[in-house]
Amino acid sequence: MPTPLSRTLILDTARAILDAEGETALSMRTIAARLDVKAASLYNHIGSRHELLQETVDAIAGEVMATLDPTDDWRTILTTLADRLRETLRAHPGSTKVVATVNISPALAQRMADDFGPPLARELRTTVEHALLTVQSLYVLVVGLALAEFGDVPNAPVASRDFYDTWFGIATTTFLDGIAAQLATGGE
């Protein structure tokens, strides 16, 4: 007996297509073919391709956010964010271009801002807006590095994993050391 069509099955199939073939291969027709259904039947569960992409971005951001503890110090929060985001994108390389081009949904962004903005602002001795821009800047840095490493699915990375690990380490440490230096001098 075939598995009943559901939102979860459609999203899981979309993520599998993204990981195997990349963002350009994702379409409602491709998903329907994989599930052996008519494309029109997907619209009973998912409104559009963009909704699939939005769900993908939110799933990745939510997975990363679930590993963060707002009671940790700023460096631990930001280091964990960078490490977990990279690990999650490495596990789902086809989603990297999507994460780079589709914003987190407003509801999830607000939840993240509410949970992490005030504690980071206190830790960084700055405004909530500046703290959130710092988080967003690190997010963009990590996504950019991930695009360079494995954002060209289905093509393999052009350099060794050691190369990308070193590059990631230098970039994120430099970013975090810059914040530490600003804190030490009282600058913003």
Secondary structure, 3 states (H helix, E strand, C coil): CCCCCCHHHHHHHHHHHHHHHCHHHCCHHHHHHHHCCCHHHHCCCCCCHHHHHHHHHHHHHHHHHCCCCCCCCHHHHHHHHHHHHHHHHHHCHHHHHHHHHCCCCHHHHHHHHHHHHHHHHHHHCCCHHHHHHHHHHHHHHHHHHHHHHHCCCCCCCCCCHHHHHHHHHHHHHHHHHHHHHHHHHCCC
